[in-house]
Amino acid sequence: MAMRSREAERPRPLLDLVSYGRRAGLPREHWSPAELALIARTARRTPEVMVKVSGGGRSVAAVAAHLRYVDREGALTWRTDEDEAREGRDVAHALTADWDLAADAAEMAAPYPGAPGRRPTKLVHNLVLSMPKGTKASSVLEASRAFAREEFAGRYRYAMVLHTDRGHPHVHLIVRARSDRGERLRVSKATLRDWRAQFATQLRAVGVEANATERAVRGESRIAPRDSVYRASRRGQSTHLRARVESVAKELQGGWQIRIEPGAMKLLATRRQVQEGWLAVAQSLRDTHPAMASEVRRFVGSMPPPLTERQRIAEQLQHQLRRAPRTCEPPTR
């Protein structure tokens, strides 16, 4: 049976602002250089990295199809863990063979004594490493290669492709989910948080200003949609999103108050704790780093109001109505 590794302990965030806001762990008067750098980057709103896991094939055919989609049927260049540059229509098939995914799939299909109905395990993880529009694409690729070497080289096979056709440069990094020793790569929220921090570090090493903080810490309340809803909305096919928009539009047309979602109070409480945490940080910096303390207070003051999904939809609809050209009404007799 394959060996299964227990995920290594991941470090906590450098700034636990929610705890500061609860007064459970007030910040120290002496900050490390890494903490000061993170405070400064966040307060001046340094561009944030994005690292997400976008599905993962559960069959060899599904993995090969995704690889062909990523490299645009062989038109784009792969960078592999063996430091090779490979391209062509046959690369997708070659990678699945090199990584012995057929053996992984056979093992996963073997009888399992645990809970019945278990879904097949992923053969690969599809990671996306991204930066905002305007970032130098070659730097994103260089940082992605360094990140992959540090995280996976010698343990998990991988290959990556750079995309520049969406306005923002991003790298699709495909990682085999099982090592040659049978250890499975498990991805948790803590893992993603650590990967974001490591990717940002690699970007800064190649001269790109990059930061990695949680959305609430930056004063952002946008709730990321489920991946399937997001993809469908990009195609204009999301029934979930359409139903939400129609519901909010009906409330606006009727002159009603927008129905408050259950998570609104939690959203407000988290924002209050984050703001109080930042102000506690500013207070601790007042004597030793007065300029940074002032910048932190300005940062807190510039945070937009926290909005739920329905409130955000209502705001967008009202903005569109204000911008829509007014039609001339026919004259009345």
N, C-alpha and C positions, 0 to 999 in steps of 0.2 A: 504493500500500500504506500502511496506517496506520502512523504513527510509533509507535515503542515506546520509552518512556523507561526509563533505568536508575534503579533506586531510589536515592534520596538516602541518603547516609551517616546512620545513626542513632546517637545518642550511646549510650555504654556506661552501665550502671547507675551511680548515684552511689556505691553501696557494693558492691564486688566481694568479698564476704565469703569466698567459696570460695578466692580467691587469697590472701587474708589467712591463711586456715587452712593453706594450703600453704607459707606463709612466702615466697611468691614476690613479694608486693607489700605489705609491712607498711604500715599506715595512717600518715598524717602526724601530727605533733603539732598542727598548725594546720588546723582544719576550716573550710570555707566555711559561711556562714549556711544555705545550702540543705542541705548535708550534715548539719549539726547538727539542723535541723528534721526531716529524714527520720529520723535516729537516734531523736529524741525521739518522733515519731509511731509508729514501729515498736515501740519498747520499751514504750509504753503501750497497744499493740494498738488503734490507731485503725482504724475500719472500713475495709475494703479495697474498692476499686472492682472491678467486673468488666467487661471488654470482651472480647467474643468474636465471631468470624465464624461465623454459623450457616448454612452453605450459600450458595446463590446460584443464581438461575434461569439455565438455559442455553437457554431458548426464551422467546419473548414470552408464550406462553400460561402457562408455568410462573411467570414473573415476575408476571403479572396475577393468577394464582391466589394467589400468596403475598401480594400486596398486599391482596387481598380478605380473606384470613385475618387479616392484621395489623390491618386496620381494622374487623374483625368485620362484614364485608359492609356497610360504609359507616356503621356506627354511631359510630365514633370519628373524631376530628379529626386531619387531617394538618397538619404544619407543613413548608412547603417551603423550598427554598433562595432563593426569591424573597420570603420573609417573608410568605407567604400562609397563611391558615387555611382548609383545604378539607375538606369532608365530603360524604358521599353515595355511593351505589352506583356512580356513574360515575367516581369519582376514579381507581380503579385503571387503567381503560382510558385515561383522559386522561393519566396520568403516563407510561405506556408510549409514547403518541403524542408527548407533549411531548419526551421524551428520545430519540425516534427510534430506539427499540430494534429496530424491524423492519430498519432499515438496518444496525445493528450485527450482527444475526443473519445477514443476507444476506452480509455480508463474512466472518463467521466460517465460513459454509458454503461459501465459495469453495474451489477446489482448493488444497491445501497441499503443497508439495514436500518437506516434512520427513518425519518418521517416520509410517508408515501407522497407521491406527486411532486417531489422536489424538481425544480427547474434545472436544466443542464447548466453546468458552471461555465463562466466565460473562459474562452480560450485566450483572448487578448483583452487589454484595456485600451480604449481609444482616448488619448489625452489631447487637449487643445491648449496650446500656450500662446497667449495673445497680448498685444499692446495696442494702444489707441492709434488712430490715424495720424500720420506724420512721423511716426517712429521709423528709423532706417531699417529696412527689411533685412539687410545682411547682418545687422547687429542682433536682430531678433533670432535669426538662424544660428549665429555664433553662440549666443547665450543659451539657446535651446540645446545645442550640442554639448556645451559644458555642463548644463544641468543634467542631461541624460547620462553623461559619463559618470558624474558624481553619484547619481541615485541608482543607476541600474547596471553599469558596466561590470562584466564578470559574474553577474548574477541572473539578470533577466535579459533575454534577447530583445532588440528593439530596432526600429527604423523610423525615419521622419521625412516629411515633405513640407516645404515652405509654400504658403499660399499668399498671394498679394492681390487677388482679384476682388476682394470685398471691401476695399478702402482701408482696412487696418491689417497690418501684417500679422500672420499667425502661422503656427507650426502644428501640423498633425503628427503626433508622436504615438506610434503603435507599439505597445509593450506586451510581450508574451506574459501571460498570467501565471505561468509555472516555470520555475527555474530548472536547470538540468539536474539538480539534487532533489527535486520534488517539492520545493517550498513554494507556496502560493502567495502571490502579491495581493494583499488586502488593502483596500482604500477606504479610509474613514474620513470624517470631517477634519479630524486632527491631522491626518496625512495630507489632505488638500491644503490645509492652512500652512503646514510646513513646506510643502512644495511651492506654494506661492512665495513664501519668504526666500526660499533658495533660488527660485527663478529671478526674483527681483535683485538678489545679490549678484547673480551672474550678469544681469543686464548692466548693473552699475559698474561691474568690473570691465565692461567693454565701452564704458562712457555714456550709457543711457540712463537718464534720471528715471528711477522706477521705485515704486513703493508697494507694500503688501500689508494692508490693514483690513479689518472686517468692515462691512458696509455700515453697521450701526456706529462704529467708532468715528467714521467720517461724517456722520449726520445724515446718512442716506437711508431711506425707508423703503425703497423699491423692493418688492418681493419677486424673486426670480421665479418665473413660471416653470412648471414641470417641462422636461425636455421635449416630450411629445407635443405639448401645447405650444411651446415656442416654435418648433419646426413647422407645425401646421399654421401658426399665425404668420410666419414668414411667407408661406405659400398662399395666404388668404383663405385657409381652409379650417381654421380653428372654430369649431362649434362652441367650445367652452368660452372663448373670448367673445364671440358674436353674441352669445346669450347674455354675458355680463354687460356688454355695451348697450344692447337693446333694453335691458332692465334699468340701467342707469338713465338712459335717454327717456324712458317712459316716466320715471320719477321727476326728471327735470321738466318735461313738457306739462306734467300735471301740477307743477308748482310745489311739489312735495319736498320735504327734507330728504337728503340722501340717507338711505338706511345705513346705520353704523354697523360695521362688521364686528364679530366677536373679538377679533384680535386687536381692535383699535386701542383699548385701554392698556393692553400689554405694550403696544407700540409706543404710546405716550409715556408709560412708566420707564421703559428702556431708554428713551430719549432723555428724560429728565435725569436718570442716573448717569448717562454718558456725559451730559453737559456738566453735571455737578462734579463728575470725575475729572473732566478737563479743567474746570475751574480750580479744583484741588491741586492739579499739576501746576497750573499757572501760579498759584499761591506759593508752592514749594520752590518755584524758579525765581520768584520775585527778587530775592537778594543776590543770588549768584548769577542768574542769566536774565536780567530785566528785559532786554529786547525780545528774547524768546517768549517770556511770560506775556508781554503785550501782544505778540503775534498769536499766541494761543487764545487769548481773550477775544481778539478780532475774529479768529477762526470760529469760536463758539457762537459769537454774535451773528455770523453769516450763514449759519446752518439753516437750510430751508425747513418749513414745518413738516412734521412727519405725516405722511398720507397713506391710507390703506389703498388697496387696488381699486375699489369702487370710487373713492375720493379722487384718485389720480385719473381715472377714466372720466369722471365728471368735470374735472379741471380741463382736460384735453378737449372734451366736447364743447364746453363753454368758450374756450379759446378759438376753436374752429368756427363757432357761430359768430363771434365778434369779428373774425376776419372775413366771413362770407360776404359777398357783395349784396347790398340791399336791392331787392327787386322793386320796380316802380309799381305802385298800386294804381288800378284803373280809376279814372275820375268818377266821382259819384254825382248823381243828379240831385 
